[in-house]
Amino acid sequence: MLVCASVALCSASVLPAQTLNSHAIEKAVPGQFKALTEPPCSYCSTQNRKGLVNDDDRVIAWLRAVHNGGAFPLRHFLSGSRVVNDTYGLFFYDPDGGYVSAFQKDYGYELYGWRRGVMVVRGRDGTLWSALTGKAFEGPQKGKRLTRIASLVTDWQYWLMLHPESTAYDLFDGTKYEVTPLPSVMSEAAQRSMGVVDPRLKPLDEVLGVEFDNITKAYTLTKLPERACLLDTVDGRNIAVFWYGPTKTAVAFDRKPGERTLTLYADEISPETAPFKDRETGTRWTIAGRAVDGPLRGQELTWINSLQCRWYAWAAEYPETLLYESSK
C-alpha cells in the first residue's frame, strides 16, 4: 500500500457505498491534528546518522529543487499533523485516500475534514480546498488552484541511496516532534463522507492519477510487475509512467527531454538505482527522472502533474477521468 501499513484495507467490502450527500463535509475533531510550520532544515545523510528513521519509512520527496530536492518521513512530520506549511512546499497527507500531495510554498493551512472521502483543508482566510486536487471549492478563493511541485512517495533508504545530499527536516534528538504511526484503518469520518464509488475499479485499488491540460487519466498499479514503464500519449503529451515495486513508487514524466521523444522501458538487469532505460541511447534513468549513466547523463525528464492515490479518491475528484488500457 502507498502510505498505510495494514493490508486489511485491500478489500473493497470494507467500504460500502454511503447514502450521504456527496458534497457533504464531515468535519474533523477540533484540535485533533495540529499543522506544522517551517520545521528547521538539515540533510538526509545527516539525519540518517541519528538512527531515528527506519529504512522502510515512507517519505514524501520533492524532485526539482536545490540540493537535488529533499525528503522527510511521514511518520515523524505528517502522520500526526496532516499538514506541513513550509518554504520547500505545502504538504497534505491523506492516509484514507492513500496519498501525499505537494504544492508550492504557502502558509496557514490545516485539516478541516473530509468530502467524498477526500481530505479537505482550510486556508488562513477560511477558504476550503481539496487536499488531492489543490482546488478551492468554497470561500474567498473559490475557483483558484494551488500549483503542484514535482514529487513522489518512496522509502527513506531508497531515497537516501539516490540523494544523500538532499534536504530533510531536522529530527533533533527525536523528542521535538511526536512520532505517529501511519494509520492502519480507514477513518470513520472519511467513510461516512464517501458516497457512491465509481465502479470501474475497486475503491482501494492504487492508481497513479495524471493531470493534463484538458483531461485526467488514471493508471492502475495493482497488477504491475516489480519494474514497469507505461508509455502513453495523452492530450498531446508523450508520457512515461514509472513504477518501482520494491518501494511501491509511481510517477509520471514527459518523455521528450529535448528534441527527441524517448522510448523508455523498465530494464530487469539495470541496477536498482536506475531501473529504467531508453531504447534510443541506452541511457539509464532513476525513478526521479534523472539520467545517471549513458549519453544523456545529467539530463532530467520533465515531471508531469501526478499523484499516487486510491481509486475512490481520484474518481471522486475527477469523475470523468479516463482509465489507461494496456495495448498488450
Backbone hydrogen bonds in HBPLUS format (Angstrom, degrees):
<---DONOR---> <-ACCEPTOR-->    atom                        ^
c    i                          cat <-CA-CA->   ^        H-A-AA   ^      H-
h    n   atom  resd res      DA  || num        DHA   H-A  angle D-A-AA Bond
n    s   type  num  typ     dist DA aas  dist angle  dist       angle   num
A0010-CYS N   A0007-VAL O   3.09 MM   3  5.64 168.0  2.10 119.2 122.0     1
A0014-VAL N   A0011-SER O   3.37 MM   3  6.12 170.3  2.38 116.3 118.7     2
A0015-LEU N   A0012-ALA O   3.00 MM   3  5.62 164.4  2.02 121.2 125.1     3
A0024-ALA N   A0021-ASN O   2.99 MM   3  5.35 168.2  2.01 117.4 121.2     4
A0026-GLU N   A0114-TRP O   2.81 MM  88  5.12 161.9  1.85 156.1 158.3     5
A0114-TRP N   A0026-GLU O   2.84 MM  88  5.12 145.9  1.96 133.8 145.1     6
A0028-ALA N   A0112-TYR O   2.93 MM  84  5.68 171.2  1.94 131.5 131.2     7
A0032-GLN N   A0029-VAL O   3.04 MM   3  5.52 160.6  2.08 141.8 141.0     8
A0036-LEU N   A0083-VAL O   2.99 MM  47  6.37 162.8  2.02 158.2 157.7     9
A0085-ASN N   A0036-LEU O   2.78 MM  49  6.14 169.0  1.80 160.6 161.7    10
A0038-GLU N   A0085-ASN O   2.75 MM  47  6.10 159.7  1.79 156.7 163.9    11
A0170-ASP N   A0040-PRO O   2.84 MM 130  5.69 170.3  1.85 148.8 150.0    12
A0042-SER N   A0168-ALA O   2.61 MM 126  5.14 155.4  1.66 162.1 156.6    13
A0168-ALA N   A0042-SER O   3.12 MM 126  5.14 158.2  2.17 110.0 110.6    14
A0047-GLN N   A0043-TYR O   3.00 MM   4  6.28 165.2  2.02 161.5 165.0    15
A0044-CYS N   A0166-SER O   2.87 MM 122  5.80 164.4  1.89 160.5 162.8    16
A0048-ASN N   A0044-CYS O   2.89 MM   4  6.00 150.4  1.98 151.4 160.2    17
A0045-SER N   A0164-PRO O   2.97 MM 119  4.89 144.4  2.10 156.6 145.5    18
A0050-LYS N   A0047-GLN O   3.13 MM   3  5.53 152.4  2.21 107.9 116.1    19
A0051-GLY N   A0048-ASN O   3.09 MM   3  5.71 162.7  2.12 117.3 122.5    20
A0057-ASP N   A0054-ASN O   3.09 MM   3  5.15 167.0  2.11 109.3 112.2    21
A0157-GLN N   A0055-ASP O   2.96 MM 102  4.64 171.9  1.97 141.3 138.8    22
A0156-TRP N   A0057-ASP O   2.82 MM  99  5.43 144.1  1.95 152.8 164.8    23
A0074-LEU N   A0058-ARG O   2.89 MM  16  5.95 164.7  1.92 154.9 158.2    24
A0059-VAL N   A0154-THR O   2.85 MM  95  5.57 161.7  1.88 156.7 159.0    25
A0154-THR N   A0059-VAL O   3.10 MM  95  5.57 153.7  2.18 148.9 156.8    26
A0060-ILE N   A0072-PHE O   3.24 MM  12  5.91 153.0  2.31 157.5 153.9    27
A0072-PHE N   A0060-ILE O   3.27 MM  12  5.91 144.2  2.40 141.5 150.3    28
A0061-ALA N   A0152-LEU O   2.88 MM  91  5.47 173.8  1.89 174.6 175.4    29
A0152-LEU N   A0061-ALA O   2.97 MM  91  5.47 144.7  2.10 148.5 157.9    30
A0062-TRP N   A0070-GLY O   2.88 MM   8  5.47 147.8  1.99 142.6 153.2    31
A0070-GLY N   A0062-TRP O   3.11 MM   8  5.47 150.0  2.20 140.6 145.6    32
A0063-LEU N   A0150-ALA O   3.01 MM  87  5.42 156.3  2.06 126.3 132.5    33
A0069-GLY N   A0066-VAL O   3.11 MM   3  5.70 139.2  2.29 111.9 120.5    34
A0167-THR N   A0069-GLY O   2.98 MM  98  6.26 160.4  2.02 145.5 139.7    35
A0071-ALA N   A0167-THR O   2.88 MM  96  6.37 150.9  1.97 159.9 161.7    36
A0077-PHE N   A0073-PRO O   3.30 MM   4  6.48 150.8  2.39 147.4 155.2    37
A0078-LEU N   A0074-LEU O   2.88 MM   4  4.71 140.8  2.04 122.0 134.2    38
A0079-SER N   A0074-LEU O   2.78 MM   5  5.54 159.6  1.82 154.1 147.8    39
A0180-THR N   A0075-ARG O   2.95 MM 105  5.33 162.2  1.98 161.1 156.9    40
A0081-SER N   A0078-LEU O   3.26 MM   3  5.00 137.1  2.46  91.7 103.6    41
A0082-ARG N   A0078-LEU O   2.66 MM   4  4.77 157.0  1.71 134.3 141.3    42
A0093-TYR N   A0082-ARG O   2.94 MM  11  4.85 162.9  1.97 138.3 140.6    43
A0084-VAL N   A0091-PHE O   2.99 MM   7  5.13 155.7  2.05 142.7 148.6    44
A0091-PHE N   A0084-VAL O   2.97 MM   7  5.13 165.4  1.99 150.2 154.0    45
A0086-ASP N   A0089-GLY O   3.07 MM   3  5.20 132.8  2.30 135.7 147.8    46
A0089-GLY N   A0086-ASP O   3.20 MM   3  5.20 137.6  2.39  95.5 107.2    47
A0090-LEU N   A0103-PHE O   2.81 MM  13  4.99 161.0  1.85 138.2 143.1    48
A0103-PHE N   A0090-LEU O   2.89 MM  13  4.99 155.2  1.95 140.3 148.6    49
A0092-PHE N   A0101-SER O   2.99 MM   9  5.26 160.5  2.03 147.7 153.6    50
A0101-SER N   A0092-PHE O   2.92 MM   9  5.26 150.4  2.01 149.6 156.0    51
A0094-ASP N   A0099-TYR O   3.00 MM   5  5.55 170.7  2.01 165.9 168.8    52
A0098-GLY N   A0094-ASP O   2.87 MM   4  5.98 117.5  2.27 139.6 157.6    53
A0099-TYR N   A0094-ASP O   3.21 MM   5  5.55 165.2  2.23 138.7 141.4    54
A0310-ARG N   A0097-GLY O   2.82 MM 213  5.41 151.7  1.90 164.3 159.1    55
A0149-ILE N   A0102-ALA O   3.10 MM  47  5.82 155.1  2.17 127.2 128.1    56
A0104-GLN N   A0147-THR O   2.74 MM  43  5.65 150.3  1.82 163.1 173.6    57
A0110-GLU N   A0122-ARG O   3.10 MM  12  5.50 138.4  2.28 136.6 149.0    58
A0122-ARG N   A0110-GLU O   2.84 MM  12  5.50 160.4  1.88 160.0 164.9    59
A0112-TYR N   A0120-VAL O   2.83 MM   8  5.49 163.8  1.85 152.9 149.3    60
A0113-GLY N   A0120-VAL O   3.19 MM   7  5.08 158.1  2.24 135.6 134.8    61
A0120-VAL N   A0113-GLY O   2.71 MM   7  5.08 159.9  1.75 142.2 138.7    62
A0115-ARG N   A0118-VAL O   2.82 MM   3  5.21 159.4  1.86 147.5 151.3    63
A0118-VAL N   A0115-ARG O   2.96 MM   3  5.21 163.9  1.99 112.1 116.6    64
A0116-ARG N   A0193-SER O   2.98 MM  77  4.89 113.2  2.44 133.3 131.5    65
A0131-ALA N   A0119-MET O   2.97 MM  12  5.48 170.3  1.98 152.3 150.6    66
A0121-VAL N   A0129-TRP O   2.95 MM   8  5.30 161.4  1.99 150.4 155.9    67
A0129-TRP N   A0121-VAL O   2.84 MM   8  5.30 164.7  1.87 159.9 164.4    68
A0123-GLY N   A0127-THR O   2.85 MM   4  5.27 163.6  1.88 155.2 160.5    69
A0126-GLY N   A0123-GLY O   3.01 MM   3  5.30 163.1  2.04 116.0 118.9    70
A0128-LEU N   A0138-GLU O   2.72 MM  10  5.18 165.5  1.74 156.1 160.7    71
A0137-PHE N   A0128-LEU O   2.98 MM   9  6.06 151.1  2.07 153.1 162.3    72
A0130-SER N   A0135-LYS O   2.90 MM   5  5.50 158.5  1.95 150.9 154.7    73
A0134-GLY N   A0130-SER O   2.80 MM   4  5.22 144.3  1.93 136.5 147.5    74
A0146-LEU N   A0134-GLY O   2.76 MM  12  4.93 162.2  1.79 142.4 147.0    75
A0136-ALA N   A0144-LYS O   2.90 MM   8  5.48 167.6  1.92 158.7 158.9    76
A0143-GLY N   A0136-ALA O   2.91 MM   7  5.37 179.3  1.91 135.7 135.7    77
A0142-LYS N   A0139-GLY O   3.08 MM   3  5.38 158.2  2.13 125.3 123.3    78
A0144-LYS N   A0141-GLN O   2.99 MM   3  5.76 164.3  2.01 149.8 152.3    79
A0159-TRP N   A0155-ASP O   3.07 MM   4  6.34 167.5  2.08 159.8 163.0    80
A0160-LEU N   A0156-TRP O   2.85 MM   4  6.02 160.6  1.88 155.2 161.7    81
A0161-MET N   A0157-GLN O   2.96 MM   4  6.10 147.1  2.08 138.7 146.7    82
A0162-LEU N   A0158-TYR O   3.16 MM   4  6.47 147.8  2.26 143.0 151.1    83
A0162-LEU N   A0159-TRP O   3.06 MM   3  5.09 118.7  2.46  94.8 109.9    84
A0163-HIS N   A0159-TRP O   2.77 MM   4  5.95 171.5  1.77 164.3 166.3    85
A0166-SER N   A0163-HIS O   3.16 MM   3  5.43 166.7  2.17 111.4 115.3    86
A0174-GLY N   A0171-LEU O   3.00 MM   3  5.55 155.4  2.06 142.6 143.1    87
A0191-GLN N   A0187-SER O   3.14 MM   4  6.44 162.7  2.17 148.9 153.8    88
A0192-ARG N   A0188-GLU O   2.87 MM   4  6.06 158.4  1.92 151.8 157.4    89
A0193-SER N   A0189-ALA O   3.30 MM   4  6.44 139.7  2.47 138.3 147.3    90
A0193-SER N   A0190-ALA O   3.23 MM   3  5.34 131.4  2.48  96.9 109.3    91
A0194-MET N   A0191-GLN O   3.25 MM   3  5.25 164.0  2.27 106.4 111.3    92
A0205-ASP N   A0202-LYS O   3.04 MM   3  5.35 166.7  2.06 117.6 121.7    93
A0312-TYR N   A0203-PRO O   2.97 MM 109  4.63 161.4  2.00 144.9 138.8    94
A0311-TRP N   A0205-ASP O   2.74 MM 106  5.42 150.1  1.83 159.8 169.9    95
A0221-LEU N   A0206-GLU O   2.91 MM  15  5.57 168.6  1.92 153.5 149.9    96
A0207-VAL N   A0309-CYS O   2.86 MM 102  5.66 168.8  1.87 168.0 170.7    97
A0309-CYS N   A0207-VAL O   2.96 MM 102  5.66 160.2  1.99 159.0 165.6    98
A0208-LEU N   A0219-TYR O   2.87 MM  11  5.10 151.2  1.96 135.0 143.8    99
A0219-TYR N   A0208-LEU O   2.96 MM  11  5.10 152.8  2.03 131.3 140.1   100
A0209-GLY N   A0307-LEU O   2.84 MM  98  5.22 163.9  1.87 154.8 149.2   101
A0307-LEU N   A0209-GLY O   2.84 MM  98  5.22 148.4  1.94 146.8 156.9   102
A0210-VAL N   A0217-LYS O   2.78 MM   7  5.33 165.7  1.80 161.0 166.1   103
A0217-LYS N   A0210-VAL O   2.98 MM   7  5.33 154.5  2.04 147.9 155.6   104
A0211-GLU N   A0305-ASN O   2.91 MM  94  5.37 163.9  1.94 146.9 152.2   105
A0212-PHE N   A0215-ILE O   2.89 MM   3  5.33 156.3  1.94 163.2 169.8   106
A0322-LEU N   A0216-THR O   3.01 MM 106  6.24 177.0  2.01 140.9 140.5   107
A0218-ALA N   A0322-LEU O   2.86 MM 104  6.21 153.5  1.93 144.0 150.1   108
A0324-TYR N   A0218-ALA O   2.93 MM 106  6.10 164.2  1.96 169.1 166.1   109
A0245-GLY N   A0226-GLU O   2.56 MM  19  4.36 166.9  1.57 156.5 154.6   110
A0228-ALA N   A0243-TRP O   3.07 MM  15  5.05 160.3  2.11 144.8 144.4   111
A0243-TRP N   A0228-ALA O   2.92 MM  15  5.05 144.7  2.04 159.9 152.1   112
A0230-LEU N   A0241-VAL O   2.96 MM  11  4.96 157.2  2.01 139.3 142.9   113
A0241-VAL N   A0230-LEU O   2.83 MM  11  4.96 158.6  1.88 140.7 148.1   114
A0232-ASP N   A0239-ILE O   3.11 MM   7  5.41 160.2  2.15 146.4 147.4   115
A0239-ILE N   A0232-ASP O   2.80 MM   7  5.41 162.4  1.83 157.8 163.5   116
A0234-VAL N   A0237-ARG O   2.87 MM   3  5.23 150.7  1.96 150.8 152.3   117
A0237-ARG N   A0234-VAL O   2.77 MM   3  5.23 163.6  1.80 121.8 127.7   118
A0255-ARG N   A0238-ASN O   2.95 MM  17  5.94 169.8  1.96 147.8 150.6   119
A0240-ALA N   A0253-PHE O   2.84 MM  13  5.39 152.0  1.92 155.0 162.9   120
A0253-PHE N   A0240-ALA O   2.94 MM  13  5.39 157.1  2.00 150.5 158.0   121
A0242-PHE N   A0251-VAL O   2.85 MM   9  5.43 152.1  1.93 170.1 172.2   122
A0251-VAL N   A0242-PHE O   3.10 MM   9  5.43 146.9  2.22 144.0 150.8   123
A0244-TYR N   A0249-THR O   2.93 MM   5  5.33 158.0  1.98 152.3 159.5   124
A0249-THR N   A0244-TYR O   3.18 MM   5  5.33 165.9  2.20 136.6 139.6   125
A0248-LYS N   A0245-GLY O   2.94 MM   3  4.54 149.0  2.04  98.1 108.1   126
A0304-ILE N   A0252-ALA O   3.08 MM  52  5.55 169.4  2.09 135.5 133.6   127
A0254-ASP N   A0302-THR O   2.81 MM  48  5.30 163.7  1.83 157.7 162.5   128
A0262-LEU N   A0255-ARG O   2.71 MM   7  5.44 170.6  1.72 174.7 172.3   129
A0279-ARG N   A0263-THR O   2.97 MM  16  5.59 158.9  2.02 145.1 148.9   130
A0265-TYR N   A0277-LYS O   2.85 MM  12  5.59 147.7  1.95 160.2 167.1   131
A0277-LYS N   A0265-TYR O   2.95 MM  12  5.59 161.5  1.98 160.2 166.3   132
A0267-ASP N   A0275-PRO O   2.93 MM   8  5.68 161.2  1.96 147.6 153.5   133
A0270-SER N   A0267-ASP O   3.43 MM   3  5.57 156.4  2.49 103.0 109.6   134
A0274-ALA N   A0271-PRO O   3.03 MM   3  5.60 149.1  2.13 114.0 122.0   135
A0276-PHE N   A0285-TRP O   3.34 MM   9  5.03 156.4  2.40 154.4 152.1   136
A0285-TRP N   A0276-PHE O   2.65 MM   9  5.03 159.8  1.69 143.7 147.2   137
A0278-ASP N   A0283-THR O   3.20 MM   5  5.81 134.4  2.42 144.3 156.6   138
A0282-GLY N   A0278-ASP O   2.87 MM   4  5.25 143.4  2.01 143.2 153.9   139
A0284-ARG N   A0293-ASP O   2.77 MM   9  5.21 160.7  1.80 154.9 161.6   140
A0292-VAL N   A0284-ARG O   3.04 MM   8  6.00 154.2  2.11 150.3 158.5   141
A0286-THR N   A0290-ARG O   2.91 MM   4  5.33 153.7  1.98 142.1 149.7   142
A0289-GLY N   A0286-THR O   2.94 MM   3  5.27 158.6  1.98 113.9 116.4   143
A0301-LEU N   A0289-GLY O   2.81 MM  12  5.08 163.9  1.83 152.5 158.0   144
A0291-ALA N   A0299-GLN O   2.94 MM   8  5.43 170.5  1.95 164.9 163.9   145
A0298-GLY N   A0291-ALA O   2.87 MM   7  5.41 173.9  1.88 139.3 137.8   146
A0297-ARG N   A0294-GLY O   3.06 MM   3  5.38 160.1  2.10 122.9 123.4   147
A0299-GLN N   A0296-LEU O   2.98 MM   3  5.81 161.5  2.01 152.3 154.9   148
A0313-ALA N   A0310-ARG O   3.10 MM   3  5.62 124.6  2.42 109.7 122.3   149
A0314-TRP N   A0310-ARG O   3.21 MM   4  6.55 165.5  2.23 157.8 161.8   150
A0315-ALA N   A0311-TRP O   2.86 MM   4  5.94 176.8  1.86 167.8 168.9   151
A0316-ALA N   A0312-TYR O   2.97 MM   4  5.93 140.3  2.13 133.4 143.9   152
A0317-GLU N   A0313-ALA O   3.27 MM   4  6.50 154.5  2.34 145.6 150.2   153
A0318-TYR N   A0314-TRP O   2.79 MM   4  5.87 143.3  1.93 147.1 159.3   154
A0321-THR N   A0318-TYR O   3.01 MM   3  5.39 156.3  2.07 125.5 124.7   155
